């Protein structure tokens, strides 16, 4: 079974972005270093889904990591290191089988490969990553992660460490991620391969079509503009990619524009 795992927000200084989000009522904690890639992070958890704020720590190692196709590092480099919401990961428990399935579907596959990260307290956390892509894909595809420990074990450990905790702004959940896309071909293929439910919707007022992919409790909302409107204006100004992340369960409605990313907090429904 596939679940939404995390959303990547590239920033210049993760610790400073962490402080900005904390001031707005979001619980964010230091992460640690990815020594092999020359990056480091801070983390904001919403149960087992989270937002990862990543920055460059070692320029030489990062440039080397960015040479590998379809990786996060390649994405950041290709986007001229523009800060903002960049990619997302899908959690799996069958990463070896996934690799073969994606190859048979005609996708380029890199991995799975095992990695570790050293936390600030010196402890080690490990996982496997699988990157996929296709030269003709119109959007950047998700990548896949399989953690060394089961979700139940990770939840207990992360809670004990204070990494998973109540947000000052409320009992926040990562509800939805919005994307602007040129078509739905890649979206529908990945949804099918991940055995995810996909809903179709039209908004005549905004001149847009939607595909909504359900991954556990997180909705991936892909928007294709078909004429002038909000979606069209966004596409003209920003191009294709992730538009915003929506958090539900807040104590108030609030919109945060922080280091190239847009976060919308929706008040809890009583």
Residue, then its C-alpha position, 0 to 999 in steps of 0.5 A: x500500500x502506498x502512502x504520501x510520505x513527505x513534501x520537499x521545500x528547498x531553502x537557502x538556510x533551513x534553520x532560518x525557515x524553521x524559525x519563520x514557520x515556528x513564529x507562525x505556529x508551525x512545529x518544526x525541529x532540526x533534522x540533521x545532515x545528509x553527508x553523501x549529498x552535502x545537504x541538511x534539513x529541518x522537519x515539520x511532521x503532521x503524524x507520519x507525513x511531513x514537510x522537509x526543509x532542505x539546504x546545501x551544506x557542502x557545495x562540492x558534494x551537492x554538485x556531485x549528487x545533482x549529476x544523477x538524473x531525476x534526483x531532488x538535487x538534480x531538480x534543484x539545480x535544473x530550477x536554478x536553485x529557486x527556493x520553494x516546494x520542489x518534489x514529493x515522496x511516496x512511502x512504500x513497503x515493496x520498493x524492490x518490486x516497485x523498481x521492476x514494475x516501473x521498469x516494465x511500464x517504460x520508466x527510467x529507474x534509479x535504485x533502490x539505494x540505501x541511505x542514512x542520516x545522522x541526527x543532531x544527537x548522533x543517532x542514525x536513521x536509514x531508508x531506501x530511495x527509488x527515483x523514476x522519470x521519463x525523458x518525455x514526461x511533462x512534470x517531475x515525477x514523485x520519488x519513492x521511499x522505504x524506511x528501515x523501521x515500520x510506521x508504528x515504530x517510527x511514530x512512537x520514536x518520533x513522538x518520544x523525541x518531540x519530532x511529532x508533536x502538537x502544532x501551536x496553530x492547532x491539530x494540523x494535518x497535511x491535507x492537500x498539495x496543489x500542482x499546475x500541469x500541462x496535461x494529465x498523462x503522467x499523473x494518470x500513469x503514476x496513479x495507476x501504477x500506485x493503485x491510487x484512486x483518482x477523481x476527475x473534476x471540472x471548474x467552468x468558472x475558473x476554466x480548469x480541469x482537475x485530477x485528484x489523486x488520493x494517497x492515504x489522507x493526503x490529496x494530490x490536486x493536479x490542475x490543468x488550465x484550459x483558458x483564462x482564469x486563476x490557474x492560467x494566470x498562475x501558469x503564466x507567472x510561475x510555470x508548471x509545478x507545485x503551487x501550494x500545500x494546504x494544512x487543515x485543523x488550524x485554530x484560524x485561517x491563515x496563508x503563509x508565503x515563506x521562502x518561495x513556498x505558499x502554505x494555506x492553513x484552514x480552520x478546523x471545522x466544528 
